[in-house]
């Protein structure tokens, strides 16, 4: 799949998610729910929703709407705290308990919303048939859980089981009847009373889990990703909290404002102007190459500046217009009233002009995987910086990388210290300033060309870089501050991942981005280079990285900022 196809697919998925999120907000009355990284979030936290049929393929728009309606009903009709208090712990029993609670809320669709009921029924049928055709019912335990799901939903909602599998589940249904018959009768009767329903659901889930878990203990547990695991949604990802880093490190120093995230040593960290790292002759060649690429892109910078002004500028006082026939009395014009009693232009009005009192920061991921995208990114930020100058707004172009691969001197210090556990970030951080807010584009254009230097690109420690860029933005006296992160994936530093855990930098980036969104002083946008960054940034966009896309990429960024 090409980068353009990937970006187009990502945009379609985001559109489906945005429409579904709007439907969820309308049905549930929750104003702050949205999709992020394919999961429903309330504010900055994921909403725990354990039911496999709530995770459809985003390309399946109709079916996705049914899942969205199911999520909305769960938010509106289920007491999360009560559910958590009554849930029979983790494992199979807990997952079955979650599934039954989801069926309960889906049975309570108001009669005035027949479309919601149809969406839910369609989604259940799609999930059921997909599970069956994928071989999920081929094992004894898979068929048992599948049958339980069919029977329980049918009993709770009063709808028939999926016709295509009715004969298949009949033997298992007969086998389950003596075990769950009493509890099953209570599910429908108590569906409007969550606590009473939970009593029956808990007993039923515990009884069925008793049939399944002995097999797991005998070493027959299906690995993650198997049909059985998929059926029960056993990914374990239903946390109500965003992950955090591990907070143990002897001698490590915490990063200010970053919670448990730690840095083993800051002795080798540097902030540099990359233009000084490139030979003048090579920098001149790179600038010529960048100019040629910008010209080939065919973007009208003056037009882009006008559109940026329309998006970013706000009306501000810009003096007075005198000799008006209405408005404030102009004392300097009163003398004319004596000499010319018919004079009516004795007033003045305040003049307002659009002023772009804004700082836009472009933070470029200079990790190794971005090397192939460096020309595309350089063109984008170069043209934007020039247009922002014309629009009267300030801009910064920053970057982040490491001084070396595999940890460098920081890792060697860690080894000499006896390899203490969980040391935190373990590399020589490099923060790069291609253009600062006080330098106009014309004076910074040579430094911007250093983005084309391939050996600048090493490893990526995104969370610290985002915190650094946001701190620089806050120090700037601007009415509005925007930080646009250009990246093609997850944070990655091999030494840090090996010494901590592979999600250590991921968690820190999500933590920093979440804190900035909640604080609201800085607007953070994720510009994915052919990739969806919604997992990290609430406001994100997958850029089409195909060469010579003309004005398209710039138009997409403007649309993102305007939302």
C-alpha positions in Angstrom: 0.0 0.0 0.0 1.4 3.4 -1.0 1.7 6.3 1.4 -1.1 8.1 -0.3 -3.4 5.1 0.1 -2.5 4.7 3.7 -3.2 8.4 4.4 -6.5 8.2 2.5 -7.5 5.1 4.5 -6.6 6.9 7.7 -8.7 9.9 6.8 -11.7 7.7 6.0 -11.3 6.0 9.4 -11.1 9.3 11.1 -14.2 10.5 9.4 -16.1 7.4 10.5 -14.9 7.9 14.0 -15.8 11.5 14.1 -19.3 10.8 12.9 -19.7 8.0 15.4 -18.4 10.1 18.2 -20.9 12.8 17.3 -23.7 10.1 17.5 -22.4 8.9 20.8 -22.4 12.4 22.2 -26.0 13.0 21.0 -27.3 9.7 22.4 -25.4 9.6 25.7 -25.4 13.3 26.6 -21.6 13.0 27.3 -20.1 16.2 25.7 -16.4 15.2 25.9 -16.2 11.8 24.3 -14.2 11.2 21.2 -12.1 8.5 19.5 -8.4 8.4 19.8 -6.2 5.7 18.4 -9.4 3.7 17.6 -10.6 3.7 21.2 -13.3 5.8 22.8 -12.0 8.4 25.2 -13.7 10.6 27.7 -11.5 13.7 28.1 -8.0 12.4 28.0 -8.8 8.9 29.4 -9.9 5.8 27.6 -13.4 4.6 28.4 -13.4 0.9 29.6 -15.8 -0.9 27.3 -15.2 -4.7 27.3 -17.3 -6.3 24.6 -15.8 -7.7 21.4 -18.7 -6.6 19.2 -17.9 -2.9 20.1 -14.7 -3.1 18.0 -15.7 -3.3 14.4 -13.6 -2.5 11.4 -13.8 1.3 10.9 -14.2 0.7 7.1 -17.6 -1.0 7.9 -19.5 2.3 8.3 -22.9 0.8 8.9 -21.7 -1.7 11.4 -19.5 0.9 13.1 -22.6 2.9 13.7 -24.1 0.0 15.6 -21.0 -0.3 17.8 -21.2 3.5 18.4 -24.8 3.2 19.5 -23.8 0.3 21.9 -21.1 2.5 23.4 -23.6 5.4 23.8 -26.1 3.2 25.6 -23.4 1.9 27.9 -22.4 5.4 28.9 -26.0 6.5 29.3 -27.6 3.6 31.1 -24.8 1.8 33.1 -23.4 3.0 36.4 -19.7 2.5 35.9 -18.8 2.5 39.6 -21.6 0.0 40.5 -20.4 -2.2 37.6 -16.8 -2.1 38.8 -17.9 -2.9 42.4 -19.9 -5.9 41.5 -17.6 -7.3 38.7 -16.2 -10.7 39.7 -12.6 -9.8 39.3 -10.4 -10.3 36.2 -10.3 -13.3 34.0 -13.1 -15.1 32.1 -15.8 -14.4 34.7 -15.1 -10.7 34.6 -15.2 -10.5 30.8 -18.4 -12.4 30.6 -19.9 -10.1 33.2 -18.9 -7.1 31.0 -20.5 -8.7 28.0 -23.8 -9.4 29.8 -23.9 -5.8 31.0 -23.5 -4.6 27.5 -26.4 -6.8 26.3 -28.5 -5.3 29.2 -28.1 -1.7 28.0 -28.7 -2.7 24.4 -32.0 -4.2 25.4 -33.1 -0.8 26.8 -33.3 1.2 23.6 -36.2 3.7 23.9 -39.1 3.0 21.4 -38.6 6.4 19.9 -35.2 5.3 18.5 -36.0 2.3 16.2 -32.9 3.1 14.1 -30.6 2.5 17.1 -32.2 -0.9 17.7 -31.7 -1.8 14.0 -28.1 -0.7 14.2 -27.4 -2.8 17.2 -29.1 -5.8 15.7 -27.1 -5.5 12.5 -23.8 -5.1 14.4 -24.5 -8.2 16.5 -25.2 -10.2 13.4 -22.1 -9.0 11.7 -19.9 -9.8 14.7 -21.5 -13.2 15.2 -21.1 -14.3 11.5 -17.6 -12.9 11.3 -16.7 -14.8 14.5 -18.2 -18.0 13.2 -16.6 -17.8 9.7 -13.2 -17.0 11.2 -13.3 -20.4 13.0 -14.0 -19.1 16.4 -16.6 -21.8 16.9 -14.3 -24.6 15.8 -13.1 -25.3 19.4 -15.2 -26.6 22.2 -14.5 -23.7 24.5 -15.0 -21.2 21.6 -18.3 -22.7 20.8 -19.3 -22.6 24.4 -18.7 -18.9 24.8 -20.2 -18.1 21.4 -23.4 -20.1 22.4 -23.6 -18.3 25.7 -23.4 -14.9 24.0 -26.1 -15.9 21.5 -28.4 -17.3 24.1 -28.0 -14.5 26.6 -28.5 -11.7 24.1 -31.6 -13.4 22.8 -33.0 -13.8 26.3 -32.2 -10.3 27.4 -33.3 -8.4 24.3 -36.1 -10.7 23.2 -34.6 -11.0 19.7 -33.9 -14.4 18.1 -30.4 -15.8 17.8 -28.5 -15.3 14.6 -30.2 -17.6 12.1 -27.0 -18.7 10.4 -25.7 -20.4 13.5 -28.8 -21.6 15.2 -28.3 -25.2 14.4 -24.6 -25.0 15.3 -25.2 -23.9 18.9 -28.1 -26.2 19.7 -26.0 -28.9 21.4 -24.1 -26.5 23.4 -27.3 -24.7 24.4 -28.7 -27.9 25.6 -25.6 -28.6 27.7 -25.6 -25.2 29.2 -29.3 -25.1 30.1 -29.0 -27.0 33.4 -26.1 -24.8 34.5 -27.4 -21.4 33.7 -31.2 -21.8 33.4 -32.1 -20.2 36.7 -29.7 -17.2 36.2 -30.8 -16.8 32.6 -34.4 -16.3 33.6 -33.4 -13.5 36.0 -31.5 -11.6 33.3 -34.6 -10.5 31.3 -36.6 -9.9 34.5 -34.1 -7.6 36.0 -32.8 -5.8 32.9 -34.1 -2.4 34.1 -32.4 -2.8 37.5 -28.6 -2.9 37.1 -27.8 -4.1 40.6 -30.4 -6.9 40.5 -29.3 -7.8 37.0 -25.7 -7.9 38.1 -26.5 -10.6 40.7 -27.8 -13.0 38.0 -25.0 -12.0 35.6 -22.3 -12.5 38.2 -23.6 -16.0 39.1 -23.9 -17.0 35.4 -20.5 -15.7 34.5 -18.9 -17.4 37.4 -20.6 -20.7 36.6 -19.5 -20.6 33.0 -16.0 -19.5 33.9 -15.7 -22.6 36.1 -16.2 -24.7 32.9 -13.5 -22.8 31.0 -10.8 -22.0 33.5 -9.7 -25.5 34.4 -8.7 -26.0 30.7 -6.6 -22.8 30.9 -4.9 -24.1 34.0 -4.0 -27.3 32.2 -2.0 -25.4 29.7 -4.6 -25.1 27.0 -4.9 -21.4 27.3 -5.2 -19.9 23.8 -2.6 -17.4 23.0 -3.5 -13.8 22.4 -4.8 -13.3 18.9 -6.3 -16.8 18.7 -10.0 -17.1 17.8 -10.9 -17.8 21.4 -9.0 -14.8 22.8 -10.7 -12.6 20.1 -14.1 -13.9 21.1 -13.7 -13.0 24.7 -11.8 -9.7 24.0 -8.9 -10.9 26.1 -6.5 -8.1 25.1 -6.4 -6.8 28.6 -6.4 -3.2 27.4 -9.5 -2.0 29.3 -7.8 0.3 31.7 -9.4 3.5 32.9 -6.1 5.2 33.2 -3.5 6.3 30.7 -0.4 4.3 31.2 2.5 5.8 33.0 6.2 5.1 33.1 8.0 3.0 35.7 9.2 5.1 38.6 12.2 3.4 40.0 15.7 4.5 39.3 18.7 4.9 41.6 20.4 8.1 40.8 18.0 9.0 38.1 16.5 12.5 37.9 12.8 13.2 37.2 11.8 15.4 34.3 10.0 18.5 35.7 6.2 18.1 35.3 6.5 14.7 33.8 5.4 12.5 36.7 7.1 9.2 37.0 9.2 9.5 33.8 12.9 9.6 34.6 16.2 10.4 32.9 19.3 8.5 33.9 21.6 11.4 33.1 21.3 14.8 31.5 25.0 15.3 31.3 25.2 14.8 27.6 22.0 16.5 26.5 22.3 19.4 24.1 20.3 22.1 22.4 21.9 23.0 19.1 21.4 25.0 15.9 21.8 22.3 13.3 23.0 24.9 10.7 26.3 25.0 12.5 26.7 21.3 12.1 26.7 21.4 8.3 29.6 22.6 6.1 28.6 26.0 4.6 29.1 24.6 1.0 26.8 21.6 1.7 24.3 23.8 3.5 24.2 26.1 0.4 23.6 23.1 -1.9 20.8 21.8 0.4 19.2 25.2 0.4 19.2 25.3 -3.4 17.7 21.8 -3.5 15.0 22.8 -1.1 14.2 25.9 -3.2 13.9 23.8 -6.3 11.6 21.4 -4.5 9.5 24.3 -3.2 9.2 25.8 -6.7 8.2 22.4 -8.1 5.5 22.2 -5.4 3.8 25.2 -7.0 2.3 26.6 -3.8 1.2 30.3 -3.9 2.8 31.6 -0.7 0.8 34.8 -0.8 -2.5 32.9 -1.0 -1.4 30.6 1.9 -0.6 33.7 3.9 -4.0 35.2 3.3 -5.7 31.9 4.4 -3.5 31.8 7.5 -4.5 35.3 8.3 -8.2 34.3 8.0 -7.7 31.3 10.2 -5.3 32.7 12.8 -6.0 36.5 13.0 -8.4 38.1 15.4 -9.7 41.7 15.2 -7.7 44.2 17.2 -7.7 48.0 17.6 -5.8 49.8 14.9 -6.5 53.6 15.5 -9.5 55.8 14.6 -11.3 56.9 11.4 -12.4 60.5 11.7 -14.9 62.7 9.7 -17.7 60.2 10.3 -21.4 61.1 10.5 -21.9 58.9 13.5 -19.9 57.3 16.3 -17.9 59.0 19.1 -17.8 62.8 19.1 -14.5 64.0 17.8 -13.4 67.0 19.9 -10.9 68.2 17.3 -13.7 68.6 14.8 -16.0 70.7 16.9 -14.4 74.0 15.6 -15.8 73.1 12.2 -19.3 73.3 13.7 -18.8 77.0 14.4 -17.6 77.9 11.0 -20.0 75.5 9.2 -23.2 74.9 11.1 -24.3 72.3 8.5 -21.3 70.2 8.9 -22.3 66.7 10.0 -19.0 64.8 9.9 -18.1 65.5 13.5 -17.6 61.9 14.7 -15.0 59.2 14.7 -15.2 55.4 14.9 -12.6 52.9 16.1 -10.8 51.0 13.4 -10.3 47.2 13.8 -7.8 45.2 11.8 -7.0 41.5 11.8 -3.9 40.8 13.8 -2.3 37.3 13.9 -0.9 37.5 17.4 0.0 33.8 17.2 3.0 31.5 17.5 3.1 28.4 15.4 5.8 25.8 16.3 6.6 23.0 14.0 8.3 20.2 16.0 10.0 17.7 13.6 10.7 14.1 14.5 14.3 13.6 13.4 14.4 9.8 14.1 15.9 7.4 11.6 12.6 6.4 10.0 12.0 10.1 9.0 15.0 10.2 6.8 13.0 9.2 3.7 10.5 12.0 4.4 12.9 14.8 5.2 12.4 16.6 1.9 8.6 16.5 2.2 8.8 17.8 5.7 11.3 20.5 4.9 9.2 21.9 2.1 6.1 21.9 4.3 7.7 23.8 7.2 9.7 26.1 5.0 6.6 27.3 3.0 4.6 27.6 6.2 7.3 29.6 7.9 7.5 32.0 5.0 3.7 32.4 4.8 3.4 32.9 8.5 5.9 35.8 8.2 3.7 37.4 5.6 0.7 36.9 7.8 2.4 38.7 10.7 2.5 35.5 12.9 5.6 34.1 14.6 6.9 30.6 13.9 9.4 28.2 15.3 10.9 25.2 13.5 12.3 22.7 16.1 13.5 19.2 15.9 14.5 16.3 18.2 16.9 13.4 17.8 19.7 11.8 19.7 23.5 12.4 19.4 24.1 8.7 18.8 22.5 5.3 18.4 22.1 2.7 21.2 22.4 5.1 24.1 26.0 6.4 23.7 27.7 7.7 26.7 24.5 7.7 28.8 24.2 3.9 28.4 27.9 3.4 29.1 27.5 5.3 32.4 24.6 3.1 33.2 26.6 0.0 32.6 29.5 1.3 34.7 26.9 2.0 37.5 26.1 -1.7 37.6 23.0 -1.6 35.3 20.5 -0.4 37.9 16.9 -1.5 37.1 14.5 0.9 35.4 17.0 3.7 34.7 14.6 5.8 32.6 15.6 7.5 29.4 19.0 6.3 28.4 20.5 8.3 25.5 22.1 11.6 24.6 19.1 13.8 23.8 19.5 16.4 21.0 17.0 19.3 20.7 17.4 21.3 17.5 16.5 24.9 16.7 16.2 25.4 12.9 14.3 28.7 13.4 13.3 30.5 16.6 10.3 32.8 17.0 12.3 36.1 16.8 14.2 35.2 13.6 12.4 35.9 10.3 12.2 33.3 7.6 14.7 35.1 5.3 17.4 35.0 8.0 16.6 31.4 9.0 16.3 29.9 5.5 19.8 28.4 5.4 19.4 26.8 8.8 16.0 25.3 7.7 17.9 23.6 4.9 19.8 21.5 7.5 16.6 19.4 7.7 18.0 17.7 4.6 21.1 16.4 6.4 20.5 12.7 6.6 23.0 11.8 9.4 21.1 14.2 11.7 18.3 11.5 12.0 18.9 8.9 14.7 16.4 8.0 17.5 13.3 9.8 18.8 12.4 10.8 22.3 9.1 12.5 21.6 7.7 13.2 25.1 10.6 15.3 26.3 10.7 17.1 22.9 7.0 18.0 23.1 7.4 19.3 26.7 10.4 21.4 25.6 8.6 22.9 22.5 5.6 23.7 24.7 7.7 25.4 27.3 9.3 27.6 24.6 5.8 28.4 23.3 4.6 29.4 26.7 7.5 31.7 27.1 6.4 33.6 24.0 4.0 36.4 24.5 1.3 35.5 22.0 -2.5 35.3 22.2 -2.5 31.8 20.8 0.2 29.1 20.7 0.1 26.1 18.5 2.6 23.2 18.4 2.4 20.9 15.4 4.3 17.7 15.7 5.5 16.1 12.5 6.2 12.4 13.0 5.9 9.0 11.3 5.3 6.8 14.3 6.0 6.0 17.9 8.9 7.2 20.0 11.8 4.9 19.7 15.1 4.6 21.5 16.6 1.1 21.6 18.6 1.6 24.7 15.7 3.0 26.7 13.3 0.3 25.5 15.7 -2.5 26.5 16.5 -1.1 29.9 12.9 -0.2 30.9 10.0 -1.6 28.8 9.2 -1.1 25.2 6.3 1.2 25.9 8.2 3.5 28.3 8.6 6.4 25.8 5.1 5.8 24.4 3.6 6.3 27.8 5.5 9.4 28.5 4.5 11.0 25.2 0.8 10.3 25.9 1.3 11.7 29.4 2.9 14.9 28.2 0.3 15.4 25.4 -2.6 14.8 27.7 -1.3 17.3 30.3 -0.8 19.9 27.6 -4.4 19.4 26.3 -5.8 19.6 29.8 -3.8 22.8 30.7 -5.0 24.4 27.4 -2.2 27.0 27.2 -0.8 25.4 24.1 -2.8 23.7 21.3 -1.1 20.5 20.2 -1.6 19.0 16.8 -0.2 15.7 15.4 0.7 15.7 11.7 1.3 12.1 10.8 3.6 11.6 7.9 1.6 8.9 6.1 0.4 7.6 9.5 -2.4 8.2 12.0 -1.1 9.8 15.3 -4.5 10.0 17.0 -3.2 7.5 19.6 -1.0 10.4 20.9 -2.7 13.6 19.9 -6.4 14.4 20.1 -6.2 16.7 17.1 -4.3 14.9 14.4 -4.1 14.4 10.7 -2.5 11.8 8.4 -0.6 13.8 5.7 -0.4 12.6 2.1 3.4 12.3 1.7 3.3 11.8 -2.1 5.6 14.1 -3.9 4.2 17.2 -5.7 0.8 17.1 -4.1 0.6 20.9 -4.7 -1.5 22.8 -2.2 -3.3 19.7 -0.9 -1.2 19.1 2.2 -1.3 22.8 3.2 -5.1 22.8 2.8 -5.3 19.8 5.1 -3.3 21.5 7.8 -5.4 24.7 7.6 -8.5 22.6 7.9 -7.1 20.9 11.0 -6.2 24.2 12.7 -9.7 25.6 11.8 -11.7 22.8 13.5 
